[in-house]
């Protein structure tokens, strides 16, 4: 091909290329000289920027930039970057001829000739305003969603990676679980589970279920940062991308602790109502049977009396006596049944419960064996209650005997009194209010829940055949319910049992113990029989009697009760003797009158203990009622 023809072909190719560039409408493609002036212009540039070629050729390309970008020197940096790196690419706002803005994607390439001399720059601009606006709308939507999620405080809403790692965190999660975002992001979500659930693999199972079925939902205990637990309702949803690949999980947690507490309280109230209705029904049935049985026993008893008179002394006497004893046992049985059915007449009066316990303490102590530690823990400010004191003593004895039988290898029994204020149905079926509680606790074998639920039912017993009628606790239950109180069992198998009696407290001073004005005497005697005799003598003289079997026990009792008279044996084998106790009482309780008693004659005691005996009233053993009365009247 000739040189002329070759040049003509080159010019033809360049012209076709120019036509191609000029005809493109979707891209602004134009040339800049090395200083940045526009040297060519195509239809796309005309459409995007609004300038025709005659208007823009020779103008600096910085005209298309915003005022802010021009002030910051962006056009010059763009050309410099293209020269240094061979290309400049960016996105930003550009300005049309009419002053409106559009979002542009810009590429600037340097153009060199064969000798490497810079001829200028090729600049390609595309209007991507619609894409930008769509991205902005999406970003704003995502931002609104983030703000919405962050603004939710009643729900913990956060994302997990496919492996279960926390990837984001909202304010509700921080409020409910206690962790800040910086503390928890990147940590595995199993941290929120209890040790039991963690060991059982519950977190892993939750993610597996969500991944396989698309959703996991459950309720259970979860753990806060401070270690406390809350009852949570949890939903885990699997999140997949457009291709169906698992990209993580959305987890929503709600704190339902209060709702669960209310539900549990309602369930407990329903259970208590059911138990009360069941016991009431059993009581009505038992009372009817007992009354009828009593009538039958009356016929038998009267018939035996007539038969005995008709037969006189004879061979049938032994048989009749055996039958009479059987009738007596049957009568006692019906009395127990009537006590459970709350159909026994009560001799109720306002009494100080501490005084009932201390006055009956010696009997309770004798009911246990030497291998059991017996402790009395009385609240000095315990309120009074309207109660039949004799039946309360019987109830306490019943509970102490049961506690003793639950500790064949020894243990500890504690009788305690406390003032309590309870809410509605917090103790059995009792209404809210002030109560005084007497509890008998032991460290014995305890009861499983199913046994504890039936413990008050008549004839229900876990003892061996012949070792119990199953009516002891039934009597206690019936008597206390008849006294407007309730009985609550707390027991754990292998650890022991506490049975608490709740009685309405008599708080008003107008209803204080009717015997409050009677002087109280504390009898200290290590011989149980002598203690009982002395207690009977002082009681017959109208004193309120409490007893102790040692000096240490007497001091403990004086710390709990106001004592007007101390009556103590001088010689006691264990620990503090009577004279030491008397001296202690005179020092610490100067208002208490003191009377000493001993089987030794007074001169012999003076030789042994010195003249200190002259400071106290003294009576010789054995003493009679008149001796006590005379000593109290003259010496005190």
Secondary structure, DSSP 8 states (H G I E B T S, - for coil): --HHHHHHHHHHHHHHHHHHHHH--SSEEEEE-TTSBB----HHHHHHH---HHHHTTSBGGGGB-HHHHHTTHHHHHHHHHHHHS-EEEEEEEE-TTS-EEEEEEEEEEEE-TT--EEEEEEEEEE-HHHHHHHHHHHHHHHHHHHHHHH--SEEEEEE-TTSBB----HHHHHHH---HHHHTTSBGGGGB-HHHHHTTHHHHHHHHHHHHSEEEEEEEEE-TTS-EEEEEEEEEEEE-TT--EEEEEEEEEE-HHHHHHHHHHHHHHHHHHHHHHHHHHHHHHHHHHHHHHHHHHHHHHHHHHHHHHH-SSTTHHHHHHHHHHHHHHHHHHHHHHHHTT-S----EEEEHHHHHHHHHHHHHHTS-TTEEEEEE--TT--EEEE-HHHHHHHHHHHHHHHHHT-TT-EEEEEEEEEEEE-TTSSTT--SEEEEEEEEEE-S----HHHHHHTTSTT---S-TTS--S-HHHHHHHHHHHTT-EEEEEEETTTEEEEEEEEE-B-SGGGS-TTTTS-EEEEE-SSHHHHHHHHHHHHHTT-EEEEESSHHHHHHHHHHS--SEEEEES--SSSS-HHHHHHHHHHH-TTSEEEEEESS-HHHHHHHHGGGGGGSEEEESS--HHHHHHHHHHH-
